[in-house]
Structure formats: structure tokens, C-alpha cells
Amino acid sequence: MLYRKLDELTDDEVYAAYAPPEPDWLRVNFVSSADGAATLGGVSGSLSGDADKRVFKVLRARCDVLLTGAETVRTEHYGPLVLSEERKAWRRAQGLPEVPVMAIVTRTARLDPGAGIFTEAPRRPIVVCPGGLPEVQLAPFREVADVIGVGTGGVDFAAAVAALRERGLRQILCEGGPHVFGSLIAADLVDELDLTVSAMLVGGGPYRIAEGFESEHARRLRLRHVLQAGDDLILRYVRGSSDE
């Protein structure tokens, strides 16, 4: 297990610290307060700092597809998925497209197909929704995105992940929200959790980082590294037991 101060690491070392161990890998990135809150003032960005954002940008640069829920898109005011010139150059050097694909999970298709996340996207986004939604709801999205319909009444996350990988989008980064994370845990799909613990006490009320379905079994994680950024801790956990 590696323990380092983040500001002592070069960008190349941060990229190396988050190298995925397998070609098919699903990692989830979250920030929480020290007492377990996933938001402050209704958004996660209030818990995040410059150091956390540095890792956040590396994780985005490393993925093939960024998976996030519609509620997170709305509350966090997501725009089109863009990267800095330095991040795009890094991806080109790895033989990757300049930017990842954005995939948005929605149970009801209550999104604005005219929003910049669709119309200004550098790569055609994906809408992941339950199968069987009325075509009148989906038709506007087919103009600006690819639509993956999986599941009845709700999204079948195992089928959704399989569909993404069939498209060659094998490295998946999920940025939430809590209900998407909870669904991924329940479907036993999470390979890695990247968690920033922000040195704040928020108190009762906000969501935990995982909500929704109760999982049948706890999954043992292995701590791969701890990066210290001031009073905050940036943790990387991967699947497996601590005695492996």
C-alpha cells in the first residue's frame, strides 16, 4: 500500500497510480465529508478542492466512457465532456480518442435533448434507459445521442455495462449519483472505488455516497493507496480481500 503526499507526485506518477489492472474495469469516483455526507448544500462540488479535482481529471482522462445519472447531470450542472489540451495530448499518446464518451443513465428520459451536454458534445453521447419507454420520449434523443434501452421498469445495469463494452468502451468511470452507485453495487459490477474524504463535518440530512437498493452481500475491498492533500485523504480501493 502506497502512502504519499499528492503535491509530491508528478502528473505522470498520478496517471501511473491509477493504471487499471485489467482491460475491463469499472471504477467509481466520489467525494464525501468525514462524517459520510455525499453533498454539501445539495452538490458534491462543495466538498471538493483543487487536489481532488486533479485526481478527478486524471480519472476522466483514463476512461473510455464516463457514466453518470441524470440527477447528477442536473444538480451538478454538467456540460459537454471536454478535457484540457494536456489531457487530450496524454490520451493521443496512449492511442485513445481525445475525449471519452459521456453516458447518462435515466429511468424516465426527463432530460433536455437541446442541452449542451448533447448538442455541444465532442463525441456523440449515450443515453442509458429502461427498455420499453415510449418512442415519443426517445425520438428527440436519437437525434443527438445513441440510446441503449435495457431492463423493464428500471435500468438493467449489468446489461448496460455489457452494452457499453460491446461498443469498445471497456474502461468505465462512474461519477454517481448515489442511486447509480448503489445500483452498481447491488449488481456486483464495481471493481474500484476512488474516494476523497474531505475534512468537514456536515451533519445529518445529505445522502450517503451509495443509496437505493440494499446489496445482498458486502464486498471486501483492498486499499491500494492513500494520497494526502492537506487535511483531505484520497483513497483508492479495489476488489479483493486484504490478505490476498
Secondary structure by P-SEA (a helix, b strand, c coil): ccccccccccaaaaaaaacccccbbbbbbbcccccccccccccccccccaaaaaaaaaaaaaccbbbbccccccccccccccccaaaaaaaaaaccccbbbbbbbbcccccccccccccccccbbbbbbcccccccccaaaaacbbbbbbcccccaaaaaaaaaaaacccbbbbcccaaaaaaaaaacccccccccccccccccccccccccccccbbbbbbbcbbbbcccbbbbbbbcccccc
